[in-house]
Amino acid sequence: MNGRLRRMVALIVKEFVQILRDPSSLLIAFVLPVILLFLYGFGVSLDAREIRMGVAVRDAGEEAAALVAAFRASPYFRTEVARDTRPLEAELLAGRLRGLVVIPQDFSRRMGKGVEPADLQVVADGSETNTANYVQNYAQGVARAWWNQRLRETGHELGGPELVTRIWFNPELKSRNSLLPGALAIIMAIIGTLLTALVVAREWERGTMEALMATPVAIGELVVGKLLPYFVLGMFAMLISVAISVTLFELPFRGSFAALLLSSGAFLLAALGQGLLISSAAKNQFLAAMAALVTGFLPAFLLSGFIFEIASMPPAVRALTHIIPARYLVTNLQTLFLVGDVWSLLLPNVGILLLLAAVLFFLTARKTVKRLR
Amino acid sequence: MKAMADSSLVIENLSYAYGKTLPLALDGLSATIRPGIVTGLVGPDGAGKTTLLRLLTALLLPTAGSIRVFGLDTRDAAEPLHRIIGYMPQKFGLYDDLSVKQNLRLYADMQGLSAPERRLAFARLLTFTGLEPFQERLAGRLSGGMKQKLGLACALIRKPRLLLLDEPSVGVDPVSRRELWRMVGELVDAETAVIWSTAYLDEAEKCREVLLLDGGRLIFSGPPGTLTERVAGRCFQVRGISGNRRRVLARALQQPEVQDGIVQGRDVRIVLRSGQAPPAPMCLDAGESSWLEPVAPRFEDAYVDVLGGGPGGISALASAMAPWAGEREVTVEAAGLTKRFGDFTAVSEIDFSIRRGEIFGLLGPNGAGKSTIFKMLCGLLRPSAGSGRVGGFDLRSSPSQARSCLGYMAQKFSLYSDLSTRQNLEFFSGIYGLSGARRKETVARMIDIFGLRPQLQASAKDLPLGFKQRLALACAVMHEPAVLFLDEPTSGVDPLTRREFWTHINGLVERGVTVLVTTHFMDEAEYCDRIGLIYRGRMIASGPPDELKIQAASAALPDPTLEETFIALLRQWDEGEGAKA
């Protein structure tokens, strides 16, 4: 028993020495997460801010001028005003404008008649559907707000119910707040699955696995010798990423530290199990990297609900997401960051992650024997 | 009987196949391996040597038959077996980013050594291997010879009862090879069995017993002397040669009664076919004063004999080339060639020139700088100082013209491992600008000459080493280059394939090709017209092999072999430099 423990400790120490000496694993574990965080923190934003809008004012009246001022004042638009639609259309065609509002010639006249609403034309660049939606909604919003304001000023009562919207959890609707927790899941998937699969494949390539296997070491000890160091490494990278997100990107963190450790620990076990399963089959680094990217990284990216909402996927793909560990982690992290410790949501997800991990370890144990084939 | 079986390794009717549809890698092998001696494991590439060692370590299980190691069946006693074996796989099994000491410590812990045991073992092994001053150095920074010693030390950490060494001496210089042999020799006692797999037949000859495998079958087992007996009386040396030895060899190999031959020092050694009388010296055109002298057979003679004889003296590759009128202009030139990596000088002021029809050999220990010289002359590395010319073109000003007239066979297999043999040939013929009918014809010729037909569809990565090397040579020569650079073309290759390679090289040189070659085989170095000895980035001696031998001769060694010459010159230089420092 003593020998068993000593072998495991020796393997773990060896792995840490290798991690510290090998720039590529440090790069994957610490530099890549930082790059990804910066990318998602600064680079990618799904918010609409300063959408470049053209406003064609074909009407010289007072009302039209007031509406243009309202567009100019909106934080969502950077407005370019012209007398005619043609130059703006050209800009839209060239992709320099995302949308176009046309104020028709008789706008002021019809408004001046009283409360009769006048028509506005909104043109949106449909090649980017997301932005097109924003253009449409925000333009409508600006126009409606201006209209309501004007009614109030002219002493009219607003008719009908008014919608008072309140957005929970992420009141400013910053997409960064929901993206960064997702990026954390990606980072851990990379370390758990890709790095683990790579380092085992490297041992096969360099012939060290063959030499180790001819010693009294048991296969379980070899597995633990890989599992533990990369578990620690993954948790470490996670904590660093959380620290960066909270301090640098001012992400709120409303959950507890314990819940964070529990969720990410359970996920990491599943990711490591996947990495080990890959490495028991793929004995060269190239193959291992490809398998880890396709089964680990890409699903974590595409099918976890991190960027693309699971609810809007076709049923077959939606069903597939149930076996993607990252899905459960993304949900848990978003909850922890934006809502708090909602145990009724967190715990079932942790349970599923542990179950997935157990299945993956079971498969790994069945596939790995102390043989060369 | 039982006691006997438990004190040795018993292999019974052992067969192994890597897959159901694949041919047997080992076929009906039966042998007994005794402790107390070194047993050599020899055979051509792909004969099944590594497979047998892996079966002995229980890392593979027999498809049929059984192995009992000191009474332990590999099928069900892998765990106790792993406590008593030391195994050094081909790549040594070292962690490059761990230090010497960390590697030793890891294997000590794997073998469950207690702290006092470990201290004793470290002290013993570090002195034994001479690695004491390098304890903190990363294994990846060790030279080939030192790596090999560390690999051995790791396998010996708990004194094993069975030591398995898989080609420990491939790519290692003669000095390191000798030390390794000495170390293993010191280790063997009455209880320990050692199996030493090797492509070097001089090593096999030193083993007390050998197992000779060919195509997965055991062809011979017993003392090497017994095998050597079969060629007794058939070995001769052509002495007093006054012409070109390589030409004498080529002519000798064309005689019907001669089955095998090599250049050996100043002479040519030939082995006759069974029951044939020796040819008349004049048929060999070896000069007025030459004569044939019967000599004692060597293991290598018998090895080639039992595997069906050498490849003959005519290179089909060379025969297809245009004859050479015999101009002797300089085609390769290095002047003050220097390469520095940071503050480390890998190659320092190397000068030499090679003429057409000449073989120039670069010899030296691992890490001496030979491959760096090659890479500079190929235009793959930019020299820090000095210049190189190939085929009259300066490597700095017109590297692509210089490259177009040379063929290069790199030390590491550098073909496309996922392309098939045929695809590799076709790809490289395209690279060299062959097209249309000429391309088809060239590819077909290469397939014929190098016997690649049975492996045409196989991926290059799955080829046996000998085939890989043949394919690499084929790709290097298909555009009929005037200059050929060969960086350890025969490393790890069995003697038959090596003979075939040298037949080609000799033939090409006769057609006026210039050859620059590196090798660790001293018998191959004898084929060179001139040798440059590279040590620590400098050329410490150069000249024809015979002159170097004279230079190294001493009272203790009046007539040194080339290997002894090599070792003596290195030592002389070390002493000279040591005195300066």
Interface residues (C-beta under 8 A of the other chain):
Chain A: G3 R6 R7 V9 A10 L11 K14 V17 Q18 R21 D22 R206 G207 T208 E210 A211 L212 M213 A214 T215 P216 V217 A218 K370 R371 L372 R373
Chain B: Y18 R54 T57 A58 L59 L60 L61 A78 E79 H82 R83 I85 Y87 M88 P89 Q90 K91 F92 G93 L94 Y95 D96 D97 L98 Q102 R105 L106 Y107 D109 M110 Q111 G112 L138 C154 A155
